[in-house]
Every structure is written in structure tokens, then in C-alpha cells.
Amino acid sequence: MQASDPFSGYVSDVTFPDRFHKELSPAWLNYASVLGGARPKDLGGPFRYLDLGCGFAHSTVVNAAAFPHGQFHACDLNPAHIAAARQRAARLGVGNVVFHEASFEALLEQDLPPFDFIVMHGVYSWVDADVRRAVSQLLARRLADEGLVYVSYNCEPGWSSEAPLRKLMLELAQAARGSTESRASSAIAAMQALGNPSFRYFRDNPNVADALAALAKSPPDYVAHEFLNRAWAVHYSVDVIDQMAEAGLSYAGSATLADNHPTLLLDRQAAEAIAALPNARLRHLAEDFAVNRRFRRDVFVRDTRGTRGTRAGQPPADALRHLEGLAIGCVAEVERIDTRVTIPRGAMSFQADFITDLRASMQQGAVRIGDIVAHLGGDNRNRREILQNLLFLVASGVLSPFAQTGGYSATGPRRAASPAAAAALADSADDATTPAFVPSELLGTGLAVGAEEAAQALRWIAGEAMQPPLRLARLGVLQGT
């Protein structure tokens, strides 16, 4: 058997891949919750944030740098993860993160403050029922009123045909020898030998062959953590809603932003069939079946108005006002905003003059949704339609939630970046193969920056006679004052 933690059954003799997840940003989660009717968080003032099962805490360290006025905590039971996370924080000069090398049960015994955000990525489907109970206790005790919770998990019905593949992999890995990583590689090789049409399971489930091919290309450390834990569960979303309700939480929305807009997911026939169902719970579950969803990034809110388990809501006027007060912007080059965008069920087109005017607005940096609607809502334009178009563009990834409005001012005697951003730019300039995530206080998370762009930024900061990289200036990474 592979080494695992005695509390959770989680693989502990190999580290998890070091990855950054934009959905863990307070700004991103705030946007998702406001879409669902929750009241917005004050991201300009102090708040507290807890990452449960943080791994290398890549996202949390960068988010802490993007919110220097926030207090961040990161917990993981793997000593190698916490040691590397501390090193990253020290390298970037980030001092507002507290690290906990502990199980969730041990964390329950610590004297912790209430948190405005609690996030769990890659945890809920990979720990046993006892650990999920500890998670529920942590949420019940440590989440502040109107605090937000992010939880990702594998879900049905998308795993219905592939779940047996994980059982086969686990048994093959247990029969192999060597380290956890080598057993994972051996198991995949053995499955490839079995995965031919002579085996009816593979013949009757042709999508499994694609899944097996993808696994063969995946790093062994990822495969080990994803599939070889003692605990591995695929959940129905309505069951997770019930479990969160026990901790006093209501479903607010999805951090997979497109999932908050059925129009982007469902054709007319599916939408009408779901709308005919008698209650919100059935409609929520049926949507998972309509898109054959296999992974969820759910956002919950502690609702003090007693609507446990149901979707939190506000009066329509308040909900619209709060939504229009949020900031959005374009993380990529503004010229890349096109009239045709990809959505989950295909593509969506926008009028050329709307996109031209939107590009001009996005050149300013980050702008409040309400201000964009007012600016673009000229003659022959429907303000409600403009708002919907903006939300769809955010959901498609063309635009992005931001923590605050603003951009770049070229005035001032000094060229600079925050110490953390400068350190991250140096990391990126030194590695031509992997972009670094550079913290942006304007964006409220990390911005992927390649080596060439990072090197240009460092030359500009050093005083070279040149224009700053325009994207980094527009997104607040570079400062002219």
C-alpha cells in the first residue's frame, strides 16, 4: 500500500503538483456569490481567509500578496507542502500568511479567529467521512457571518462510466512494487494493456479510452493524489448542499462562472424540461445531468436570515445594485476581445460596434459594471442586454472579476512594482518554460506572466528608456508613482 495519513487516508509520501487556481481569489469568489444573490464582501478593508488542504499554497501566497491588508491562513498535513509554501512566501516577501502543518481535526483545537473566506480545493472527494465531519465542524465554528466557502469535488453523473477505472487502477497499484509514483505509473501501463475492445467495459464505454489516454500523459504525482488515496468519493451536488446546510450554509453559486448562466450551458429543449420541474433542488440536480457534469466548484455563504441550504437571495433592486458595483476588466490584451466567443454549448456572437466600444472601456483598466453599462448604453442600446452581455463575457473568460477599479498612471517620478510582484517577475524572467503568477492588487489575484514580458517589466523598473509593458501597466502590476 502507498503511504497515507492515518487521519484521512490521503497520500502523504509524494507531494501534490504545484498549481495555481484563479478561482481561489477573494475577488473571484465575491463575484460568484454576488451573481447568486449574496451581499458583496468589503475587499478594501481587513478580512480573514483560510485555505484547508493548501498543498504548496501557491494560490494563497499570491492572493495574500494581492491583498496585503488581508490575513491569510493555510493548512496542510504534509510537511513538505508547508515547508515549500513558507519558502515561496519568504521569496516573495509575503508576511500576511500563517501556515499550519496540521490535520483538520488538529486545527479544530487551535484558537483561530472567524474567517470571511474558507476554501478547499482538491479535498472533499479525496478524504473520508470522518475528515468531512471535521470540515463541517470547522465551517460551523470558524466561518464568520455572511462568510464564503469554496469547495471543489468530483460529481455525478459525469463520473458514472469512469469510476470503475479508478477501482481498477487502485487494485493494480496495490499489486505493484516501488514508490507511490512508480506504482501509479505501473497501474496506468497495466490498464493500457487491458484497455482494448476485447474487454467489453472498454468497448461499451468508449469515452473511457480517452480518459485512459489522458491519464497516461499525466504526471505520476498528480495521478497518485487524484486516484490512489484510500478515500475517493464522487458526490451528487444536492448531497453536498445538504452537508453544507448542516454547517449553516446556503448555496450561492459556482466559481466555474459559466455554470451560473444556464443560457450558456443548455439548449432550449433541456432548459424547458428543467424549468418544468417542481422545485429548485430538482432543477439544480437535473442541470448536472443535462451537461453530464463531473467536477464542481461550489460557493456557499453563511446566511444569517435562516435560509439554510437554499440559494441565498436579496430584493432584485439590491442584487442589481451590488452586481453593478463590482469591478471587471480584461486580463489579456484588449485587442483580443472579439465579436465571437466560445461558451460551453458552442459559441456566442456580439455586435461589432458593442465590442469596439467595450475595448475602449477596457483600456482604462478595471471598471465597475454599472459604469460600463452607463457608458455603453447609448441610443438604440438596451441597458439590460448590455449587462447580460458583460456577465456572459466574464463567464466565457474574455473578461474577469477584479478586486477594485483603476489602472495605470504614468505620472510620478518613480517606476516600481510591489516587492512581491517584482520578486515574482524575477522568477518568471528566469524560467522561459513556465509563466509565473505575479500578484496584482488591482486584479486581486495572480496574473500569468511569461519570461519575455517579465524581462521587459524588470528593465522598465530599472529605469531603461522604454514604454512599460502595456498589459502589466493596465493591470496595476507596474506603478508609475
N, C-alpha and C positions, 0 to 999 in steps of 0.2 A: 504493500500500500504506500501511496505517497504520504509525505509528512503533512499533517494538518493540525490546526489549532484545536486544543481539546474543548474549547467552549463552543466553537461554531462549525467545526469540520472544514474550515476554509484552508485551502492550500497555503502553506507558510514557508516551504523550503525553496520557493522561487518567487522572485518579485513580479509584480504586475507591470505590464508595459506602461511607460511614462507618456501619458497622453493629456492633452488639454481639451476641455469641454466648455464651449461657449455658453451652453445652457445653464451653467452653474453661476453665472454672473448675477448679482443682486438686481442689476438693471433689467436683465433679460427676464428673470422671474417676476419682477414687479410688473413688467409689461404683460406677461402671460396672465397674471392674476387679475389685472385691471380689465383685460379683454373679457374675463369671465365674470366680472361684476364686483370684484373685491375693491376695497378702497386702496389707493396708492400708498406706498411707503415713502417716507421722507428720506431720500437718499442723500440729501445735502447736509443732514445732521448725523450725530453719532448713532450707530446701530451695532448689533452683535450678530455674528454669523458662525455656525458650527457645521463642519464637514465630517460626517460619520463614514469611516472606511475610506479615508482620503487617498490611500496609495502614496504616491510621491508628492501629493498635494500641489501638483503643477498649477491647476486652475485656481486653487485657493490662494497660493502665494502671489500669483499675478493679480488676482482680484483684490487682494489686500493692498498691493501697490497702487491699484487704480482707485482705491477708497482709503486713503491714509487716515481719515477720521473714523473709520470703522474698526471694530475689534473682532478679529477672526480667530477661530479655534479649529484645529484639525486633529482628528483622532484616527489611529490605525494600530493594530496589534502587531504588525510586522516591524521589528526593529530596523531592518534595512530601509524600509519605506520612510520611517520617521527621520532616520539619520540623513538620508538624501534630501528630504524636504527641508530640514534645518540648513543643510548646505546651500540649497537654492535660495532660501530666504536670506542667508548671510551674504551670498554672492550679489544679490540684487539690493542689499541694504534695506530689506523689509523687516521692520521691527514690531509691527502690529499683528503678529500671528503667534498664538500659543499652541504648542504641539503636545499631544497626549499619546504616549505609547501605552495603549490600554485596550482591553476589550470593552464592549459597550456596557456589559454588566459592571465592570470596574468603574467605568465613567459615571454610572449611576450614583456611586458612593462619593463622588467628588463634589465639592461645594462650588457649583457653577452658577453663573447668572442666567437670567432668562434670555433667550435668543430670538431675534427677529427673523432669522433665516436658519433653517436646518436642512442640509442637503445630504442625499445618499445616492451616489451613482455607482452602479455595479455591485450592489449589496443585497437588495431584497430577495432576488431569486437565487442567491448563492449562499444563504445561511439558513439554519434550521429554525424550527418553530420557537425554540427557547430564545434564540437571538432576536427573532422578530418580536417576541414579547418584551424583551429588553428595549428594543427600539420604541415600541409603543409606550413604555413607561417613560423613556427619555422625552418623547414628544409631549406626553401628558404633563410632565413635571417641569420641563425646561423651555418649552416654546412660549413666547410672550403672547399676550392677547393680540389678535389680528396678525400673528406671525405666519410666515410662509414656510411650507415644507415641500421639498422636491424629492421624489422617489422614482427611480427608473427600475424597470423589471421586464422580464420576458413574459409575454402574454399569449393566451389563446384567442382565436383559433389558429393563428399563424404558425404555431409550432406543432400542430397536430400530426403532420406527416413526418417531421424531422426528429421529434422527441425520442423515438426508438433508436435513432442513430447515436444519441448521447449515451444510452444504456450500453449499446454495443461497444462504443469507444471506451467507456469506463471499465467494462469487463476485460477488454483486450489490454488496456493499460495496466490493470492489476496483475495480469498474467505475464507481463513483460518484466524485464530487469533494468536496473540502472536508475538514474535520477528521474525526477518527475518529468523534466523536459524530454529526456530520451524516451521515456515510456509513452509520452504523448505522441512523439514522432513515430514510434513503433506502432502505436494503435492506429494512427492515420494510414500508415503504409499497409497494415493488415486489412483495414476497411477498404482501401482501394483495390486490393486483391479480391475481396469479396464483392465489391460493388459492380457487378456485371449483370446483364439481363437474365442470366441463368438463375439468379436469385429473384424470386417473384416480388419481394419487398421493393427492390430497386426498380424492377420493371413496372410495378403498379404505381410507384411514386417517382416519376421522372425528375421532379424538382430536387429530390434528394441527391441525385448525381451532381447537380450544380452546387449544392451545399457541400458535398464531399470535395469537389474540386476547389472550392473557396477555402476550405479547411487546410487542404494540402499546401496552399500558398501562405497560410497564416503563420506568424512566429510561434514556436513551441510554448513560450511563456504565456502568450495570450490563450492558446488552446488549453493549457493546464488550468489557468484560472477560470476560464469560461465554462469548462465541461468536466473537470476532474475533481471538483470538490465533493465531499461526502454528501452535502446537501445541494440539491439543484431542483428548483421548482418553477413551473410555469403557471402563472396566475390568470384568473379572469379579472378584468378590471373592476367589475362590480363587487367582487370579493375584497379587493384591496380598498375600495371605497368603504366597505363595511368595517374593515380592520382599522382604517384611519378614523372612522367615526367613533370607535371605542376610545380614542385618544382626544376626542372633542374636535375633530377636524372635518371640514367640508371640502368637497372637490371644487376647485376654482378654474382649472383649465389644464392645458398641455404646454410644456416647454418645447415640444415639437410644434412650432407655431401654426403650420398649415392645418394641423388636426383640430384647431379651434374654428375652422371655417368649412362646414360641410359642403359648401358650393365647390370648393377646390378638390374635394375627395370623391363625391358621389354624382352619378348621373341621375337624370330625372326619375327614372323608374325606381332606383334604390332609395332616393330621397323621399319619394311619395310613400313607399312601403314603410319606411322607418317612421315618417310623420304620422302614419295611421296607428301606430302602437299606442297603448293606453296610458303609459307613464314615462317619465324621464329616465328611470332606471333601465327599462327595456330598450328605449331608444339609444341609450349610451352603449349597452351591450351589443345591440344589433349593428351599430356602426362599426364595431370591431370585426364583426362577421362580414359586413359589406366590403371592407377593404382588406380583409384577411390579415389584420394587424398582428404583429409578432413582438413588438417592443414598444413600451410606453414610457414617456417622461411626464409623469403627472405632477401637478402642483396643487397643494391643499392649503387651506387657510384656517386658522383658529377663529371661528366666527363667534363673537360674544352675544349674538342675537338668538342663539338656540336653534339654528338650522342645521344641526349635525348631520353629516352625510350627504345632504342635498347641496346643489350648487348655490353658492352664496350670491346674493344679488342686491342691487340698490335701485332706488327710483330711477327711471330712464334718464331724466334730466341730469341727475348727479353722475350717473355712469358715463354719459356722453361728455360732461364737463371734465371728468377725471381723465377720460381717454384722450380728449383733445389737449390736455395739459402735458402729456408725455412727449418726450423728445425722440425724434428718429433722424437718421442720416444714412449716408451711403459709405460703406466701408471700402469698397473697391473704387476704381476710377469712375468718376461721374459719367464720363462718356460711354461707359458700358451699360448704362440704363437704357434698355431697348424697348421697342414697342411690343415685342413678343417675349413672353417669359414662360418658363417651364413650371407646371404645377403638378401635384400628384396624379391627377387623372388625364394629363395631357399638356396642353398649352393654353395660354390666355393672351389676347391681344389688347392693346391700348391705342387710343388715337395719337397720331404723331404730334399734334400741337400740344397735347397734355404732357407728353414725355419731354418735349423741348422745354416747356416752362418748368417742369419738375427738375430737370437737370440744372437749370439756372438757380432754382431754390436750393438745391443740394450743394452748390458751390460754396455756400455760406458756412457749411459745416453741419452742425446738428440744429434742427429747428423743431419747435413744438408743432404737433399735428394740427392743432387748431389754427396756428398761424399759416401753415401751408394751405389749408383748406380756404382760409380767408383770402390769401394771395392769389390762389388759382381759381377761385370761384367768381370769375368774371361773367360777362354776357354769355348766355346760352350754355352755361355750365351748371350742373346740378351739384350743390354742395354735398348732399348725402352720397351721391355717386363718387365724388372726389374722395371723400373719407373712406368709402369702401375700397376704392382703388388703392389708396395708400396702405390700408391694412392688408390687402392682398399682396402688394409688393413687398411688405415686410414678411409676410408668411412665406413668400416664394424665395426669400433670401436676397432679393435685389436691394432692399433697404434693411436697416437693422435698428433695434431699440438702442437708445443712448441714455447715459445717466443724467446728462444735462445738456442745455443748449450752448452754442458757442462755436468758435473756430479759431482761426489763426489771425493774429495781428502782427504786422511787420514792424510796427513802431517799437522803439526802445533800443537801448544801447547794447543789449546782451543777447547772444544766441545760446539757447540752452535746451535741455530736456530734463525731466526729473531724474534724480540719481538712479532710481530703479529702471527707468526707460533707457537711460544711457548705458547701464550695465547690460540690459537685455539686447540693445543694439549691438554692443560689442560682441556678445555671444553669437548673434546672427551673422555678423560680418566675418567671424572666424570659422563658420561652418556653411559651406556653399551647398550642402546637400539637404539640410533641414531648416525651414524657416523657424525663427524664434517668435514667441508671443511676447510682444512688447506692451507693457501696461499703458493704458490711456485713461486718464481721469475723465475725459470728455465722454468716451465710449462706455466706461465703467467695466472694462474687462481687458483682455489681451488682444492685440492686433497682430496677425501673422505678417512678418516682415522677412523678406529674403535677403541674402547676403549683399547683393548689389545695392539695393535700396538702403540697407543699414549702413553700408560703407559711405554712401553719399551723405547720409544724415550726419555721420560722425565727422566727415570733412567740413560740412557746413557749421556744425557746432564748434569745431576747432578754429573757425574764422576764415576759411577759404572763400575767395570772392566767387560766389555762385548763388543761384537760387536754391532755396531749401527744397527737398523732395516734396512736391505739392500735396500728395496724399497724406503724408505724415504731418505736414503743417495743418492741413484742413481738419485732421482728426485730433489735433491737440497734443500729439506726441512731441512736437517741436514748439518751442516757446520763443516769441520774439521780444519778450520783456523780462 
